[in-house]
Amino acid sequence: MDRKPHELIQFVLYGSIDKKIYEEAKCVTGKSNLRTLRKLTVVSMILFFLAGIFYLLTAGICGRFVCCMFISGALGIVAYVTLGIPYSRAKYCLPLVYVYSAIILLATVLMCGIINDHVSCVSYIACAVIFMMIFTDLPWHMFILAGSTEFLMILTSAMNKSTKMFEYDLLNIFIFGVASLFLCPYMMQIKFADILTRRRIEHERDIDSLTQLYHKDVVRRTVNETLQLSAFHDCALMFLDVDNFKHFNDTYGHAAGDAILKYIADSIRQGCPDIATIGRYGGDEFIAFLPEVDDIYQIQKTAQGILDLVDDRERCLRVTDVPECPSLSIGIAIYPSAGRSYQELVTAADKVLYQVKNSGKNNYGIYDPTGTNYLKKVHFSY
């Protein structure tokens, strides 16, 4: 296929947005759609209510009024459901966006094609332009929605209006359809450029550049949010510290020290379950939060797995090019026995961590309100 036609098709269908980039940013578009939907819901409710009042005053209580009030009631239900969706579940709002868009476009089709049989479809075109331009989704999705209602608009106009008015509507819809083929993808480019810019800023704000782990503030927010919903299951917070890290910096240089930190971060990431939130607390200290813990043996297995990954000398030499293998000391605090807040859990885990260090390092301990319970790592000698 010739390059220019291919680029034109890519522009019309995807707004020249790479499909992989779109999928990565899709979670962000949910919040954007939800924010827009909340604003338009209120505006459309007011407009349709005023339309119902207008028909009541001009035509009395008749089928037109009942139709407008039915439309207003349907939009009211959508508005109620929409306003109840928190941003944490914004990814589920995209189907609602299309339902909401279809309701309003169908309402304008009825008002412009059946109710106002002597007025052109200006209201429909205005609503169609709004929905094509303001929501954040792939252009061809919006084209399907708009195209379906355009067909209904043409059909109702042909059945209910004079030939002259029908031809006028047909011309307006055709002009809008052609214009939307360029306007909608162009707006998508602008919106996704903004989304990707904000994502890059948020990534730089939340992610440690060296280890690619979260900053401690992100872990703190995650822990606080999770603890509010953790009444029926235990959580665990792990505080990890590299043993004798100064020795690596002094002996092999700061570049080797950075390689060790990245090696440790990767080991923690591999050793923790996928649902864990892992961050760099500062310097050579790390923090990991496990939001769901079945029993103490799961904690033991996770901590032991991390220590074993760090102690893999062949892997360490291959990754860091440092002949010595580092070790970790780990302090563990379990919610709710060790504390009921982020700060209490950190304090408890930190207390256990330094007791582990004072007892020989390269080990882990679990906080016990009655006294620290050490679970020794077993070394085998051959």
BELUR-V427843 format. One record per residue. OMEGA is omega as a letter, one per 30 degrees, with the letter a starting at -180 (* if undefined). NEAR is the number of other C-alpha atoms within 10 Angstrom. D_FIRST is the distance of its C-alpha to the first C-alpha in Angstrom with 1 decimal. Layout:
OMEGA | NEAR | D_FIRST
OMEGA | NEAR | D_FIRST
This chain:
l | 6 | 0.0
a | 6 | 3.8
a | 8 | 6.3
l | 9 | 8.6
l | 10 | 7.3
l | 10 | 6.5
l | 14 | 9.9
l | 14 | 11.5
l | 13 | 10.9
l | 15 | 12.3
a | 20 | 15.0
a | 20 | 16.0
a | 19 | 16.1
a | 22 | 17.4
a | 26 | 18.6
l | 17 | 16.4
l | 17 | 18.8
a | 10 | 18.1
l | 11 | 19.1
l | 9 | 21.6
l | 11 | 23.2
a | 17 | 23.5
l | 11 | 25.3
a | 10 | 27.6
a | 15 | 28.5
a | 18 | 28.8
l | 14 | 32.6
a | 19 | 33.1
l | 22 | 31.5
l | 24 | 34.1
l | 21 | 36.9
l | 22 | 35.1
a | 20 | 34.7
l | 26 | 38.2
l | 16 | 39.7
a | 15 | 38.0
l | 23 | 38.9
a | 16 | 42.6
a | 12 | 42.8
l | 17 | 41.1
a | 20 | 43.3
a | 14 | 46.5
a | 12 | 45.3
l | 17 | 44.1
a | 19 | 47.3
a | 13 | 49.4
a | 13 | 47.4
l | 21 | 47.6
l | 16 | 51.3
l | 15 | 52.0
l | 17 | 50.3
l | 20 | 52.6
a | 16 | 55.6
a | 14 | 54.6
l | 20 | 54.5
a | 17 | 57.7
a | 11 | 59.5
a | 9 | 58.1
a | 12 | 58.1
l | 12 | 60.4
a | 11 | 59.8
a | 10 | 57.5
l | 12 | 54.2
l | 19 | 52.2
a | 21 | 54.0
l | 14 | 53.7
a | 17 | 49.9
l | 24 | 49.5
l | 20 | 51.8
l | 15 | 49.9
l | 21 | 46.7
l | 23 | 48.6
l | 15 | 49.9
l | 16 | 46.6
l | 21 | 45.2
l | 16 | 48.4
l | 10 | 47.7
l | 17 | 44.2
a | 20 | 45.6
a | 12 | 48.3
a | 11 | 45.9
a | 20 | 43.5
l | 15 | 46.2
a | 9 | 47.4
l | 15 | 44.3
a | 12 | 44.9
l | 14 | 42.2
l | 9 | 42.7
a | 12 | 41.0
a | 19 | 38.5
l | 19 | 35.6
a | 15 | 36.9
a | 21 | 36.8
l | 21 | 33.2
l | 11 | 34.0
l | 16 | 37.0
a | 22 | 34.9
l | 16 | 33.0
a | 14 | 36.3
l | 20 | 37.9
l | 22 | 35.1
l | 17 | 35.2
a | 16 | 39.0
l | 24 | 39.1
l | 26 | 36.4
l | 19 | 38.2
l | 21 | 41.4
l | 26 | 40.2
l | 27 | 38.9
a | 22 | 42.4
a | 21 | 44.1
a | 25 | 41.9
a | 27 | 41.5
a | 18 | 44.8
l | 18 | 47.4
a | 17 | 46.8
l | 19 | 46.4
a | 15 | 47.4
a | 15 | 45.2
a | 20 | 41.5
a | 25 | 38.9
a | 14 | 39.0
l | 15 | 40.0
a | 25 | 37.0
l | 24 | 34.6
l | 13 | 36.4
a | 18 | 36.1
l | 25 | 32.4
a | 18 | 31.7
a | 13 | 33.8
l | 22 | 32.1
a | 24 | 28.6
a | 19 | 29.5
a | 17 | 32.1
a | 26 | 31.1
l | 26 | 28.9
a | 25 | 26.2
a | 19 | 22.5
a | 25 | 21.7
l | 17 | 20.4
l | 14 | 23.8
l | 22 | 25.6
l | 19 | 23.5
l | 11 | 24.7
a | 18 | 28.2
a | 23 | 28.3
l | 16 | 26.6
a | 14 | 29.3
l | 19 | 32.1
l | 24 | 30.7
l | 13 | 31.0
l | 17 | 34.5
l | 28 | 35.4
a | 18 | 34.5
a | 15 | 36.4
l | 18 | 39.5
l | 28 | 39.5
a | 17 | 39.4
a | 14 | 42.2
a | 17 | 44.5
l | 20 | 44.1
a | 13 | 45.0
a | 12 | 42.5
l | 9 | 42.5
l | 18 | 41.9
l | 24 | 39.2
l | 16 | 37.3
l | 14 | 37.8
a | 25 | 36.4
l | 20 | 33.4
a | 12 | 32.6
a | 15 | 33.1
l | 22 | 30.9
l | 12 | 28.1
l | 12 | 28.4
a | 17 | 28.6
l | 19 | 25.5
a | 10 | 23.3
a | 12 | 25.0
l | 21 | 24.6
l | 18 | 20.8
a | 15 | 21.2
a | 18 | 24.6
l | 28 | 24.2
l | 25 | 21.2
l | 18 | 23.0
l | 18 | 26.2
l | 24 | 24.5
a | 17 | 23.5
a | 11 | 27.1
a | 18 | 28.7
l | 21 | 26.7
l | 13 | 27.5
a | 12 | 31.1
a | 17 | 31.0
l | 16 | 29.7
l | 12 | 32.2
l | 13 | 35.0
l | 14 | 34.0
l | 12 | 34.2
l | 11 | 37.6
l | 11 | 38.9
l | 14 | 37.7
l | 14 | 39.6
a | 13 | 42.5
a | 18 | 42.8
l | 17 | 41.8
a | 17 | 43.9
a | 12 | 41.9
a | 12 | 43.6
a | 19 | 43.8
l | 17 | 40.9
l | 23 | 43.5
l | 23 | 44.5
a | 22 | 47.2
l | 20 | 50.6
l | 13 | 50.4
l | 17 | 47.3
l | 23 | 49.2
l | 19 | 52.2
a | 11 | 50.3
l | 15 | 48.8
a | 23 | 52.3
l | 14 | 54.0
a | 12 | 51.4
a | 17 | 51.6
l | 18 | 55.4
a | 10 | 55.7
a | 10 | 54.1
a | 14 | 55.7
a | 10 | 58.9
l | 6 | 58.4
a | 14 | 57.0
l | 18 | 57.8
l | 21 | 55.6
l | 23 | 56.1
a | 27 | 55.7
l | 28 | 55.7
a | 27 | 56.8
a | 25 | 55.9
l | 26 | 57.3
l | 20 | 56.7
l | 18 | 60.0
a | 13 | 61.3
l | 17 | 58.1
l | 13 | 60.1
a | 12 | 60.9
l | 20 | 57.2
a | 15 | 56.8
a | 11 | 60.0
a | 10 | 59.6
l | 13 | 56.0
a | 12 | 54.8
l | 13 | 52.8
l | 12 | 49.5
l | 17 | 50.8
l | 21 | 52.1
l | 17 | 48.6
l | 18 | 47.2
l | 26 | 50.0
l | 23 | 49.2
l | 18 | 45.5
l | 20 | 46.7
a | 26 | 49.1
l | 23 | 46.5
l | 17 | 44.1
l | 20 | 47.1
a | 24 | 48.1
l | 18 | 44.5
a | 14 | 44.4
a | 20 | 47.9
l | 20 | 47.7
a | 14 | 46.1
a | 10 | 42.7
a | 10 | 44.4
l | 17 | 46.6
a | 21 | 46.3
a | 25 | 46.9
l | 28 | 47.7
a | 26 | 49.4
a | 20 | 52.8
l | 12 | 53.5
l | 10 | 54.2
l | 20 | 54.5
a | 18 | 54.9
l | 24 | 52.4
l | 27 | 52.5
a | 24 | 50.9
l | 25 | 51.3
a | 22 | 51.0
l | 21 | 50.9
a | 16 | 52.0
a | 15 | 54.7
a | 10 | 56.2
a | 11 | 59.2
a | 13 | 60.6
l | 10 | 59.4
l | 11 | 55.7
l | 22 | 56.6
a | 17 | 58.4
a | 13 | 55.5
a | 18 | 53.1
l | 25 | 55.4
l | 20 | 56.3
l | 17 | 52.6
l | 21 | 51.9
l | 24 | 55.0
l | 16 | 54.0
l | 19 | 50.5
a | 24 | 52.0
l | 18 | 54.6
a | 14 | 52.1
l | 16 | 53.1
l | 11 | 50.5
a | 14 | 47.7
a | 22 | 49.4
a | 13 | 49.7
a | 10 | 46.1
a | 13 | 44.8
a | 19 | 47.4
l | 14 | 48.9
a | 17 | 52.3
l | 12 | 55.0
l | 13 | 56.7
l | 17 | 55.3
l | 23 | 55.8
a | 21 | 57.3
l | 25 | 57.2
a | 24 | 59.9
l | 30 | 58.9
a | 30 | 60.8
l | 29 | 59.8
a | 29 | 60.9
l | 24 | 60.4
g | 21 | 60.3
a | 17 | 62.7
a | 13 | 65.5
a | 21 | 64.8
a | 18 | 63.9
l | 14 | 62.3
l | 16 | 60.3
a | 20 | 57.9
l | 13 | 60.7
l | 15 | 63.2
l | 25 | 60.7
a | 21 | 59.9
l | 17 | 63.6
a | 25 | 64.4
l | 28 | 61.6
l | 21 | 62.6
l | 18 | 66.2
a | 28 | 65.4
a | 28 | 63.1
l | 16 | 66.0
l | 19 | 68.4
l | 23 | 65.9
a | 19 | 65.8
a | 9 | 69.6
l | 11 | 69.9
l | 10 | 68.0
l | 19 | 64.3
a | 20 | 61.3
l | 22 | 62.0
l | 27 | 61.4
a | 27 | 63.7
a | 27 | 63.6
l | 23 | 65.6
a | 16 | 68.6
a | 11 | 70.7
a | 6 | 73.8
a | 9 | 72.8
l | 16 | 69.8
a | 13 | 68.7
l | 17 | 67.4
a | 13 | 65.3
l | 13 | 65.6
a | 15 | 62.9
l | 8 | 64.4
l | 6 | 64.3
l | 5 | 64.8
a | 4 | 66.6
* | 3 | 66.6
